[in-house]
Amino acid sequence: MREEDTSKQPSEDDWWTTLRVILEIGSSIKFIINTSSDHIIVDQAEIAYENTLKLAQILERILTTDNVVRNNKED
């Protein structure tokens, strides 16, 4: 069986940082929604905002579930 090189895999901190960045992107998109008068831009920004929130929720669920599983294995 081949040994995996874990040195190149992202750490848990990397994933939490990724989640924070996704949420910051969502905040920037929300700003565009709230300040733009162009309805086409607002429509597209709303779609991007919804997708950003979905992505953040999925990543958060993965991270918190992974932590629960890992903590249970350590007990």
PyMOL Python script that loads the backbone (N, CA, C, O; Angstrom):
from pymol import cmd

cmd.read_pdbstr("""\
ATOM      1  N   MET A   1       0.833  -1.177   0.000  1.00  0.00           N
ATOM      2  CA  MET A   1       0.000   0.000   0.000  1.00  0.00           C
ATOM      3  C   MET A   1       0.882   1.246   0.000  1.00  0.00           C
ATOM      4  O   MET A   1       1.882   1.308   0.714  1.00  0.00           O
ATOM      5  N   ARG A   2       0.501   2.238  -0.808  1.00  0.00           N
ATOM      6  CA  ARG A   2       1.297   3.453  -0.957  1.00  0.00           C
ATOM      7  C   ARG A   2       1.102   4.407   0.220  1.00  0.00           C
ATOM      8  O   ARG A   2      -0.027   4.633   0.655  1.00  0.00           O
ATOM      9  N   GLU A   3       2.181   4.958   0.727  1.00  0.00           N
ATOM     10  CA  GLU A   3       2.129   5.907   1.829  1.00  0.00           C
ATOM     11  C   GLU A   3       1.766   7.292   1.291  1.00  0.00           C
ATOM     12  O   GLU A   3       2.328   7.745   0.294  1.00  0.00           O
ATOM     13  N   GLU A   4       0.815   7.962   1.967  1.00  0.00           N
ATOM     14  CA  GLU A   4       0.404   9.300   1.541  1.00  0.00           C
ATOM     15  C   GLU A   4       1.352  10.349   2.090  1.00  0.00           C
ATOM     16  O   GLU A   4       1.812  10.258   3.228  1.00  0.00           O
ATOM     17  N   ASP A   5       1.638  11.349   1.264  1.00  0.00           N
ATOM     18  CA  ASP A   5       2.454  12.475   1.708  1.00  0.00           C
ATOM     19  C   ASP A   5       1.518  13.525   2.292  1.00  0.00           C
ATOM     20  O   ASP A   5       0.876  14.277   1.559  1.00  0.00           O
ATOM     21  N   THR A   6       1.447  13.566   3.621  1.00  0.00           N
ATOM     22  CA  THR A   6       0.528  14.497   4.279  1.00  0.00           C
ATOM     23  C   THR A   6       1.097  15.903   4.394  1.00  0.00           C
ATOM     24  O   THR A   6       0.376  16.818   4.791  1.00  0.00           O
ATOM     25  N   SER A   7       2.353  16.100   4.062  1.00  0.00           N
ATOM     26  CA  SER A   7       2.958  17.430   4.191  1.00  0.00           C
ATOM     27  C   SER A   7       2.340  18.439   3.230  1.00  0.00           C
ATOM     28  O   SER A   7       2.391  19.643   3.483  1.00  0.00           O
ATOM     29  N   LYS A   8       1.762  17.966   2.138  1.00  0.00           N
ATOM     30  CA  LYS A   8       1.179  18.868   1.149  1.00  0.00           C
ATOM     31  C   LYS A   8      -0.319  19.069   1.358  1.00  0.00           C
ATOM     32  O   LYS A   8      -0.937  19.887   0.676  1.00  0.00           O
ATOM     33  N   GLN A   9      -0.899  18.338   2.285  1.00  0.00           N
ATOM     34  CA  GLN A   9      -2.329  18.474   2.530  1.00  0.00           C
ATOM     35  C   GLN A   9      -2.590  19.684   3.421  1.00  0.00           C
ATOM     36  O   GLN A   9      -1.790  19.993   4.304  1.00  0.00           O
ATOM     37  N   PRO A  10      -3.720  20.375   3.187  1.00  0.00           N
ATOM     38  CA  PRO A  10      -4.028  21.544   4.018  1.00  0.00           C
ATOM     39  C   PRO A  10      -4.297  21.134   5.467  1.00  0.00           C
ATOM     40  O   PRO A  10      -4.846  20.066   5.740  1.00  0.00           O
ATOM     41  N   SER A  11      -3.901  21.997   6.368  1.00  0.00           N
ATOM     42  CA  SER A  11      -4.142  21.740   7.788  1.00  0.00           C
ATOM     43  C   SER A  11      -5.562  22.171   8.143  1.00  0.00           C
ATOM     44  O   SER A  11      -6.253  22.806   7.346  1.00  0.00           O
ATOM     45  N   GLU A  12      -5.976  21.818   9.340  1.00  0.00           N
ATOM     46  CA  GLU A  12      -7.303  22.246   9.806  1.00  0.00           C
ATOM     47  C   GLU A  12      -7.381  23.769   9.860  1.00  0.00           C
ATOM     48  O   GLU A  12      -8.416  24.347   9.526  1.00  0.00           O
ATOM     49  N   ASP A  13      -6.297  24.425  10.277  1.00  0.00           N
ATOM     50  CA  ASP A  13      -6.273  25.895  10.296  1.00  0.00           C
ATOM     51  C   ASP A  13      -6.461  26.474   8.901  1.00  0.00           C
ATOM     52  O   ASP A  13      -7.123  27.499   8.734  1.00  0.00           O
ATOM     53  N   ASP A  14      -5.881  25.822   7.902  1.00  0.00           N
ATOM     54  CA  ASP A  14      -6.068  26.274   6.520  1.00  0.00           C
ATOM     55  C   ASP A  14      -7.544  26.249   6.140  1.00  0.00           C
ATOM     56  O   ASP A  14      -8.039  27.167   5.485  1.00  0.00           O
ATOM     57  N   TRP A  15      -8.247  25.191   6.554  1.00  0.00           N
ATOM     58  CA  TRP A  15      -9.671  25.078   6.216  1.00  0.00           C
ATOM     59  C   TRP A  15     -10.503  26.123   6.940  1.00  0.00           C
ATOM     60  O   TRP A  15     -11.434  26.679   6.356  1.00  0.00           O
ATOM     61  N   TRP A  16     -10.187  26.406   8.210  1.00  0.00           N
ATOM     62  CA  TRP A  16     -10.914  27.453   8.936  1.00  0.00           C
ATOM     63  C   TRP A  16     -10.625  28.817   8.319  1.00  0.00           C
ATOM     64  O   TRP A  16     -11.517  29.661   8.243  1.00  0.00           O
ATOM     65  N   THR A  17      -9.395  29.042   7.878  1.00  0.00           N
ATOM     66  CA  THR A  17      -9.062  30.293   7.187  1.00  0.00           C
ATOM     67  C   THR A  17      -9.845  30.393   5.890  1.00  0.00           C
ATOM     68  O   THR A  17     -10.331  31.468   5.538  1.00  0.00           O
ATOM     69  N   THR A  18      -9.969  29.291   5.182  1.00  0.00           N
ATOM     70  CA  THR A  18     -10.757  29.268   3.949  1.00  0.00           C
ATOM     71  C   THR A  18     -12.203  29.651   4.232  1.00  0.00           C
ATOM     72  O   THR A  18     -12.806  30.411   3.475  1.00  0.00           O
ATOM     73  N   LEU A  19     -12.759  29.130   5.314  1.00  0.00           N
ATOM     74  CA  LEU A  19     -14.135  29.472   5.684  1.00  0.00           C
ATOM     75  C   LEU A  19     -14.257  30.964   5.968  1.00  0.00           C
ATOM     76  O   LEU A  19     -15.213  31.598   5.521  1.00  0.00           O
ATOM     77  N   ARG A  20     -13.314  31.528   6.697  1.00  0.00           N
ATOM     78  CA  ARG A  20     -13.352  32.974   6.985  1.00  0.00           C
ATOM     79  C   ARG A  20     -13.279  33.796   5.702  1.00  0.00           C
ATOM     80  O   ARG A  20     -13.984  34.795   5.561  1.00  0.00           O
ATOM     81  N   VAL A  21     -12.432  33.378   4.771  1.00  0.00           N
ATOM     82  CA  VAL A  21     -12.309  34.093   3.495  1.00  0.00           C
ATOM     83  C   VAL A  21     -13.620  34.016   2.711  1.00  0.00           C
ATOM     84  O   VAL A  21     -14.051  35.009   2.125  1.00  0.00           O
ATOM     85  N   ILE A  22     -14.249  32.851   2.698  1.00  0.00           N
ATOM     86  CA  ILE A  22     -15.535  32.700   2.006  1.00  0.00           C
ATOM     87  C   ILE A  22     -16.564  33.654   2.609  1.00  0.00           C
ATOM     88  O   ILE A  22     -17.322  34.291   1.878  1.00  0.00           O
ATOM     89  N   LEU A  23     -16.593  33.754   3.933  1.00  0.00           N
ATOM     90  CA  LEU A  23     -17.539  34.658   4.589  1.00  0.00           C
ATOM     91  C   LEU A  23     -17.224  36.121   4.278  1.00  0.00           C
ATOM     92  O   LEU A  23     -18.141  36.928   4.132  1.00  0.00           O
ATOM     93  N   GLU A  24     -15.950  36.469   4.177  1.00  0.00           N
ATOM     94  CA  GLU A  24     -15.571  37.834   3.799  1.00  0.00           C
ATOM     95  C   GLU A  24     -16.002  38.141   2.369  1.00  0.00           C
ATOM     96  O   GLU A  24     -16.448  39.252   2.082  1.00  0.00           O
ATOM     97  N   ILE A  25     -15.872  37.176   1.478  1.00  0.00           N
ATOM     98  CA  ILE A  25     -16.340  37.347   0.098  1.00  0.00           C
ATOM     99  C   ILE A  25     -17.847  37.587   0.110  1.00  0.00           C
ATOM    100  O   ILE A  25     -18.349  38.461  -0.597  1.00  0.00           O
ATOM    101  N   GLY A  26     -18.565  36.807   0.918  1.00  0.00           N
ATOM    102  CA  GLY A  26     -20.007  36.994   1.040  1.00  0.00           C
ATOM    103  C   GLY A  26     -20.359  38.388   1.520  1.00  0.00           C
ATOM    104  O   GLY A  26     -21.316  38.987   1.031  1.00  0.00           O
ATOM    105  N   SER A  27     -19.601  38.913   2.470  1.00  0.00           N
ATOM    106  CA  SER A  27     -19.841  40.275   2.964  1.00  0.00           C
ATOM    107  C   SER A  27     -19.621  41.310   1.869  1.00  0.00           C
ATOM    108  O   SER A  27     -20.372  42.279   1.764  1.00  0.00           O
ATOM    109  N   SER A  28     -18.601  41.105   1.062  1.00  0.00           N
ATOM    110  CA  SER A  28     -18.336  42.027  -0.050  1.00  0.00           C
ATOM    111  C   SER A  28     -19.458  41.972  -1.083  1.00  0.00           C
ATOM    112  O   SER A  28     -19.867  43.003  -1.617  1.00  0.00           O
ATOM    113  N   ILE A  29     -19.946  40.783  -1.357  1.00  0.00           N
ATOM    114  CA  ILE A  29     -21.053  40.639  -2.309  1.00  0.00           C
ATOM    115  C   ILE A  29     -22.301  41.310  -1.751  1.00  0.00           C
ATOM    116  O   ILE A  29     -23.030  41.970  -2.490  1.00  0.00           O
ATOM    117  N   LYS A  30     -22.554  41.148  -0.455  1.00  0.00           N
ATOM    118  CA  LYS A  30     -23.719  41.779   0.182  1.00  0.00           C
ATOM    119  C   LYS A  30     -23.620  43.296   0.062  1.00  0.00           C
ATOM    120  O   LYS A  30     -24.633  43.963  -0.150  1.00  0.00           O
ATOM    121  N   PHE A  31     -22.417  43.851   0.195  1.00  0.00           N
ATOM    122  CA  PHE A  31     -22.212  45.290   0.030  1.00  0.00           C
ATOM    123  C   PHE A  31     -22.618  45.725  -1.377  1.00  0.00           C
ATOM    124  O   PHE A  31     -23.278  46.750  -1.548  1.00  0.00           O
ATOM    125  N   ILE A  32     -22.225  44.950  -2.375  1.00  0.00           N
ATOM    126  CA  ILE A  32     -22.598  45.259  -3.762  1.00  0.00           C
ATOM    127  C   ILE A  32     -24.117  45.241  -3.912  1.00  0.00           C
ATOM    128  O   ILE A  32     -24.690  46.118  -4.558  1.00  0.00           O
ATOM    129  N   ILE A  33     -24.763  44.252  -3.320  1.00  0.00           N
ATOM    130  CA  ILE A  33     -26.224  44.153  -3.390  1.00  0.00           C
ATOM    131  C   ILE A  33     -26.868  45.396  -2.783  1.00  0.00           C
ATOM    132  O   ILE A  33     -27.821  45.942  -3.338  1.00  0.00           O
ATOM    133  N   ASN A  34     -26.348  45.835  -1.655  1.00  0.00           N
ATOM    134  CA  ASN A  34     -26.950  46.959  -0.932  1.00  0.00           C
ATOM    135  C   ASN A  34     -26.642  48.318  -1.539  1.00  0.00           C
ATOM    136  O   ASN A  34     -27.350  49.285  -1.258  1.00  0.00           O
ATOM    137  N   THR A  35     -25.610  48.418  -2.359  1.00  0.00           N
ATOM    138  CA  THR A  35     -25.210  49.737  -2.866  1.00  0.00           C
ATOM    139  C   THR A  35     -25.393  49.924  -4.364  1.00  0.00           C
ATOM    140  O   THR A  35     -25.339  51.056  -4.844  1.00  0.00           O
ATOM    141  N   SER A  36     -25.605  48.863  -5.108  1.00  0.00           N
ATOM    142  CA  SER A  36     -25.711  48.986  -6.564  1.00  0.00           C
ATOM    143  C   SER A  36     -27.130  49.368  -6.967  1.00  0.00           C
ATOM    144  O   SER A  36     -28.109  48.916  -6.375  1.00  0.00           O
ATOM    145  N   SER A  37     -27.213  50.207  -7.983  1.00  0.00           N
ATOM    146  CA  SER A  37     -28.529  50.577  -8.516  1.00  0.00           C
ATOM    147  C   SER A  37     -28.831  49.818  -9.809  1.00  0.00           C
ATOM    148  O   SER A  37     -29.925  49.939 -10.360  1.00  0.00           O
ATOM    149  N   ASP A  38     -27.875  49.046 -10.287  1.00  0.00           N
ATOM    150  CA  ASP A  38     -28.053  48.275 -11.520  1.00  0.00           C
ATOM    151  C   ASP A  38     -28.692  46.933 -11.168  1.00  0.00           C
ATOM    152  O   ASP A  38     -28.073  46.093 -10.514  1.00  0.00           O
ATOM    153  N   HIS A  39     -29.936  46.741 -11.607  1.00  0.00           N
ATOM    154  CA  HIS A  39     -30.671  45.535 -11.204  1.00  0.00           C
ATOM    155  C   HIS A  39     -30.037  44.252 -11.735  1.00  0.00           C
ATOM    156  O   HIS A  39     -30.171  43.200 -11.111  1.00  0.00           O
ATOM    157  N   ILE A  40     -29.357  44.317 -12.862  1.00  0.00           N
ATOM    158  CA  ILE A  40     -28.693  43.116 -13.394  1.00  0.00           C
ATOM    159  C   ILE A  40     -27.538  42.711 -12.474  1.00  0.00           C
ATOM    160  O   ILE A  40     -27.360  41.533 -12.162  1.00  0.00           O
ATOM    161  N   ILE A  41     -26.767  43.699 -12.051  1.00  0.00           N
ATOM    162  CA  ILE A  41     -25.658  43.423 -11.127  1.00  0.00           C
ATOM    163  C   ILE A  41     -26.199  42.883  -9.809  1.00  0.00           C
ATOM    164  O   ILE A  41     -25.659  41.924  -9.257  1.00  0.00           O
ATOM    165  N   VAL A  42     -27.262  43.496  -9.306  1.00  0.00           N
ATOM    166  CA  VAL A  42     -27.847  43.052  -8.040  1.00  0.00           C
ATOM    167  C   VAL A  42     -28.362  41.617  -8.160  1.00  0.00           C
ATOM    168  O   VAL A  42     -28.141  40.800  -7.266  1.00  0.00           O
ATOM    169  N   ASP A  43     -29.044  41.313  -9.260  1.00  0.00           N
ATOM    170  CA  ASP A  43     -29.554  39.950  -9.460  1.00  0.00           C
ATOM    171  C   ASP A  43     -28.421  38.929  -9.444  1.00  0.00           C
ATOM    172  O   ASP A  43     -28.523  37.896  -8.783  1.00  0.00           O
ATOM    173  N   GLN A  44     -27.348  39.215 -10.165  1.00  0.00           N
ATOM    174  CA  GLN A  44     -26.218  38.291 -10.219  1.00  0.00           C
ATOM    175  C   GLN A  44     -25.493  38.217  -8.873  1.00  0.00           C
ATOM    176  O   GLN A  44     -25.039  37.149  -8.463  1.00  0.00           O
ATOM    177  N   ALA A  45     -25.392  39.351  -8.198  1.00  0.00           N
ATOM    178  CA  ALA A  45     -24.739  39.371  -6.888  1.00  0.00           C
ATOM    179  C   ALA A  45     -25.541  38.566  -5.870  1.00  0.00           C
ATOM    180  O   ALA A  45     -24.964  37.897  -5.013  1.00  0.00           O
ATOM    181  N   GLU A  46     -26.860  38.626  -5.959  1.00  0.00           N
ATOM    182  CA  GLU A  46     -27.694  37.842  -5.042  1.00  0.00           C
ATOM    183  C   GLU A  46     -27.475  36.341  -5.250  1.00  0.00           C
ATOM    184  O   GLU A  46     -27.418  35.581  -4.283  1.00  0.00           O
ATOM    185  N   ILE A  47     -27.356  35.923  -6.492  1.00  0.00           N
ATOM    186  CA  ILE A  47     -27.069  34.513  -6.785  1.00  0.00           C
ATOM    187  C   ILE A  47     -25.702  34.133  -6.214  1.00  0.00           C
ATOM    188  O   ILE A  47     -25.555  33.091  -5.575  1.00  0.00           O
ATOM    189  N   ALA A  48     -24.707  34.987  -6.451  1.00  0.00           N
ATOM    190  CA  ALA A  48     -23.360  34.720  -5.932  1.00  0.00           C
ATOM    191  C   ALA A  48     -23.367  34.680  -4.407  1.00  0.00           C
ATOM    192  O   ALA A  48     -22.696  33.842  -3.804  1.00  0.00           O
ATOM    193  N   TYR A  49     -24.120  35.577  -3.784  1.00  0.00           N
ATOM    194  CA  TYR A  49     -24.203  35.625  -2.324  1.00  0.00           C
ATOM    195  C   TYR A  49     -24.821  34.338  -1.779  1.00  0.00           C
ATOM    196  O   TYR A  49     -24.300  33.754  -0.829  1.00  0.00           O
ATOM    197  N   GLU A  50     -25.923  33.896  -2.374  1.00  0.00           N
ATOM    198  CA  GLU A  50     -26.577  32.660  -1.933  1.00  0.00           C
ATOM    199  C   GLU A  50     -25.637  31.462  -2.075  1.00  0.00           C
ATOM    200  O   GLU A  50     -25.568  30.617  -1.183  1.00  0.00           O
ATOM    201  N   ASN A  51     -24.922  31.390  -3.184  1.00  0.00           N
ATOM    202  CA  ASN A  51     -23.989  30.279  -3.398  1.00  0.00           C
ATOM    203  C   ASN A  51     -22.813  30.335  -2.433  1.00  0.00           C
ATOM    204  O   ASN A  51     -22.329  29.298  -1.978  1.00  0.00           O
ATOM    205  N   THR A  52     -22.353  31.536  -2.121  1.00  0.00           N
ATOM    206  CA  THR A  52     -21.265  31.704  -1.162  1.00  0.00           C
ATOM    207  C   THR A  52     -21.699  31.226   0.219  1.00  0.00           C
ATOM    208  O   THR A  52     -20.943  30.548   0.915  1.00  0.00           O
ATOM    209  N   LEU A  53     -22.923  31.585   0.610  1.00  0.00           N
ATOM    210  CA  LEU A  53     -23.429  31.133   1.907  1.00  0.00           C
ATOM    211  C   LEU A  53     -23.578  29.615   1.951  1.00  0.00           C
ATOM    212  O   LEU A  53     -23.256  28.990   2.961  1.00  0.00           O
ATOM    213  N   LYS A  54     -24.062  29.022   0.869  1.00  0.00           N
ATOM    214  CA  LYS A  54     -24.188  27.560   0.810  1.00  0.00           C
ATOM    215  C   LYS A  54     -22.821  26.900   0.974  1.00  0.00           C
ATOM    216  O   LYS A  54     -22.671  25.934   1.723  1.00  0.00           O
ATOM    217  N   LEU A  55     -21.830  27.433   0.267  1.00  0.00           N
ATOM    218  CA  LEU A  55     -20.476  26.892   0.351  1.00  0.00           C
ATOM    219  C   LEU A  55     -19.934  27.009   1.775  1.00  0.00           C
ATOM    220  O   LEU A  55     -19.339  26.065   2.296  1.00  0.00           O
ATOM    221  N   ALA A  56     -20.140  28.164   2.401  1.00  0.00           N
ATOM    222  CA  ALA A  56     -19.671  28.365   3.771  1.00  0.00           C
ATOM    223  C   ALA A  56     -20.363  27.404   4.733  1.00  0.00           C
ATOM    224  O   ALA A  56     -19.720  26.854   5.627  1.00  0.00           O
ATOM    225  N   GLN A  57     -21.663  27.199   4.558  1.00  0.00           N
ATOM    226  CA  GLN A  57     -22.401  26.285   5.433  1.00  0.00           C
ATOM    227  C   GLN A  57     -21.905  24.853   5.281  1.00  0.00           C
ATOM    228  O   GLN A  57     -21.754  24.134   6.268  1.00  0.00           O
ATOM    229  N   ILE A  58     -21.655  24.446   4.056  1.00  0.00           N
ATOM    230  CA  ILE A  58     -21.154  23.087   3.814  1.00  0.00           C
ATOM    231  C   ILE A  58     -19.783  22.904   4.460  1.00  0.00           C
ATOM    232  O   ILE A  58     -19.544  21.907   5.142  1.00  0.00           O
ATOM    233  N   LEU A  59     -18.887  23.861   4.246  1.00  0.00           N
ATOM    234  CA  LEU A  59     -17.542  23.755   4.811  1.00  0.00           C
ATOM    235  C   LEU A  59     -17.587  23.780   6.334  1.00  0.00           C
ATOM    236  O   LEU A  59     -16.869  23.024   6.987  1.00  0.00           O
ATOM    237  N   GLU A  60     -18.422  24.638   6.899  1.00  0.00           N
ATOM    238  CA  GLU A  60     -18.544  24.692   8.358  1.00  0.00           C
ATOM    239  C   GLU A  60     -19.071  23.365   8.910  1.00  0.00           C
ATOM    240  O   GLU A  60     -18.586  22.879   9.933  1.00  0.00           O
ATOM    241  N   ARG A  61     -20.054  22.786   8.238  1.00  0.00           N
ATOM    242  CA  ARG A  61     -20.615  21.504   8.674  1.00  0.00           C
ATOM    243  C   ARG A  61     -19.544  20.408   8.618  1.00  0.00           C
ATOM    244  O   ARG A  61     -19.439  19.585   9.528  1.00  0.00           O
ATOM    245  N   ILE A  62     -18.760  20.407   7.554  1.00  0.00           N
ATOM    246  CA  ILE A  62     -17.680  19.419   7.427  1.00  0.00           C
ATOM    247  C   ILE A  62     -16.660  19.596   8.549  1.00  0.00           C
ATOM    248  O   ILE A  62     -16.239  18.623   9.173  1.00  0.00           O
ATOM    249  N   LEU A  63     -16.270  20.836   8.797  1.00  0.00           N
ATOM    250  CA  LEU A  63     -15.256  21.095   9.821  1.00  0.00           C
ATOM    251  C   LEU A  63     -15.754  20.737  11.211  1.00  0.00           C
ATOM    252  O   LEU A  63     -15.023  20.123  11.988  1.00  0.00           O
ATOM    253  N   THR A  64     -16.974  21.106  11.535  1.00  0.00           N
ATOM    254  CA  THR A  64     -17.473  20.821  12.880  1.00  0.00           C
ATOM    255  C   THR A  64     -17.757  19.339  13.053  1.00  0.00           C
ATOM    256  O   THR A  64     -17.520  18.797  14.132  1.00  0.00           O
ATOM    257  N   THR A  65     -18.255  18.671  12.025  1.00  0.00           N
ATOM    258  CA  THR A  65     -18.495  17.226  12.098  1.00  0.00           C
ATOM    259  C   THR A  65     -17.171  16.488  12.238  1.00  0.00           C
ATOM    260  O   THR A  65     -17.062  15.546  13.023  1.00  0.00           O
ATOM    261  N   ASP A  66     -16.165  16.914  11.480  1.00  0.00           N
ATOM    262  CA  ASP A  66     -14.844  16.293  11.549  1.00  0.00           C
ATOM    263  C   ASP A  66     -14.258  16.445  12.952  1.00  0.00           C
ATOM    264  O   ASP A  66     -13.655  15.509  13.476  1.00  0.00           O
ATOM    265  N   ASN A  67     -14.432  17.621  13.562  1.00  0.00           N
ATOM    266  CA  ASN A  67     -13.927  17.834  14.921  1.00  0.00           C
ATOM    267  C   ASN A  67     -14.627  16.934  15.921  1.00  0.00           C
ATOM    268  O   ASN A  67     -13.978  16.387  16.813  1.00  0.00           O
ATOM    269  N   VAL A  68     -15.938  16.766  15.793  1.00  0.00           N
ATOM    270  CA  VAL A  68     -16.688  15.895  16.699  1.00  0.00           C
ATOM    271  C   VAL A  68     -16.217  14.457  16.550  1.00  0.00           C
ATOM    272  O   VAL A  68     -15.991  13.770  17.547  1.00  0.00           O
ATOM    273  N   VAL A  69     -16.068  14.001  15.319  1.00  0.00           N
ATOM    274  CA  VAL A  69     -15.613  12.630  15.063  1.00  0.00           C
ATOM    275  C   VAL A  69     -14.212  12.431  15.627  1.00  0.00           C
ATOM    276  O   VAL A  69     -13.939  11.428  16.285  1.00  0.00           O
ATOM    277  N   ARG A  70     -13.319  13.395  15.366  1.00  0.00           N
ATOM    278  CA  ARG A  70     -11.944  13.280  15.846  1.00  0.00           C
ATOM    279  C   ARG A  70     -11.902  13.274  17.377  1.00  0.00           C
ATOM    280  O   ARG A  70     -11.163  12.489  17.972  1.00  0.00           O
ATOM    281  N   ASN A  71     -12.688  14.143  18.017  1.00  0.00           N
ATOM    282  CA  ASN A  71     -12.710  14.191  19.479  1.00  0.00           C
ATOM    283  C   ASN A  71     -13.258  12.901  20.069  1.00  0.00           C
ATOM    284  O   ASN A  71     -12.772  12.448  21.106  1.00  0.00           O
ATOM    285  N   ASN A  72     -14.248  12.306  19.440  1.00  0.00           N
ATOM    286  CA  ASN A  72     -14.801  11.037  19.925  1.00  0.00           C
ATOM    287  C   ASN A  72     -13.790   9.903  19.793  1.00  0.00           C
ATOM    288  O   ASN A  72     -13.743   9.015  20.644  1.00  0.00           O
ATOM    289  N   LYS A  73     -12.983   9.924  18.739  1.00  0.00           N
ATOM    290  CA  LYS A  73     -11.967   8.881  18.551  1.00  0.00           C
ATOM    291  C   LYS A  73     -10.866   8.987  19.600  1.00  0.00           C
ATOM    292  O   LYS A  73     -10.285   7.977  19.997  1.00  0.00           O
ATOM    293  N   GLU A  74     -10.574  10.224  20.054  1.00  0.00           N
ATOM    294  CA  GLU A  74      -9.507  10.430  21.029  1.00  0.00           C
ATOM    295  C   GLU A  74      -9.919   9.985  22.424  1.00  0.00           C
ATOM    296  O   GLU A  74      -9.056   9.670  23.244  1.00  0.00           O
ATOM    297  N   ASP A  75     -11.221   9.952  22.716  1.00  0.00           N
ATOM    298  CA  ASP A  75     -11.704   9.568  24.057  1.00  0.00           C
ATOM    299  C   ASP A  75     -11.501   8.114  24.366  1.00  0.00           C
ATOM    300  O   ASP A  75     -11.858   7.658  25.452  1.00  0.00           O
TER     301      ASP A  75
END
""", "prot")
cmd.dss("prot")
cmd.show_as("cartoon", "prot")
cmd.util.cbc("prot")
cmd.orient("prot")
